[in-house]
Amino acid sequence: MKYIDIPGAEQRAIMRGRARIAPKYSVEITLYDFDGVFQTEVIWDPYLPSPSKLRKLASKIDAVLEPFHTKVFEIAGPLEGEAS
């Protein structure tokens, strides 16, 4: 697994999780808040699958990422122009 190398990133991590996507693959997900700019890091274990395999796993990946996206909306609030 490879990790990003951004100074101070660990202090900005607001959510972290690990999930098994398939018998062969799992992902470690970290959500960072860089002063209102949110970044999601997805690290594949043991390695990033091929593009065709990623397409087959897309719905499982989306399900695992949903709580992270929800957290961003909770923190950031409604988008400009949206009713609250």
N, C-alpha and C positions, 0 to 999 in steps of 0.2 A: 504494500500500500504506500502511496505517496501522500504527503501532507503539504499544504501550502506553507510558504515561508514568508509570512508578513509580520513584521515586528508589532507586538502588542495584540495580535489577533486572538490569542487565548483569553485575554481579558475582555474581549468583545463578544465572545461566544454566549449566546442567550438560550440556545437549545441544542441538544445533542442526542442522537439515537443510533441504534444499530438494528438492522432487520435482515432476515434471510429472504431473498427474492426468489431463489430456486435452490434445489439441492446443491448445486455447484457454486452458486453465487450469493454473496451477502454484501450489504452496503453499510457504510458508516456515514451518517449525515450530521453536519454541523451548520447551524444558522448563526451568522454573525451580524452585528449591527455596527456599522461604521458611520456614526453620527447621522442616522436616518437613512442610510443607504444599506440595504439588506443584501447579504451574499449567502448563498447556500453552497456548501462544499459537499460533494458526494464522492466518496472514496470506495472503489470496488475491491472486493476481496474474493478471489486471489488476483484478478485482473479485469480490466474493462472488456466486456463481451464484444463480439463482432456486431456490426450494424444490423445485420439480419436478426441476430439473437436479441439485440436491444429492442427492435420493433416487436418481437414476440413477448417481451417482458414489460412493454410499455404500461399496460394497465396496472400491473403490480407495482411498478416504480411510482406511478401517479398516486396510488393508494398510500404508499409509504411517505411520500412527500406532502400529502394533504395536511397533516397536523402542523407542519412547518410553515406552509402557506397561510394557514389559519392564524398562527401566531403572529405573522407579519401584519395581517389585517387588524388583529387585536391591538398591536402596538402602534401602528401607523394611523389607524382610524380610517374613515371613508376617503375615497379619492376625491379630488377637486371636482365639483359639479354634481356629486352624488348627494342625495338626501340622507340625513342621518337616521 
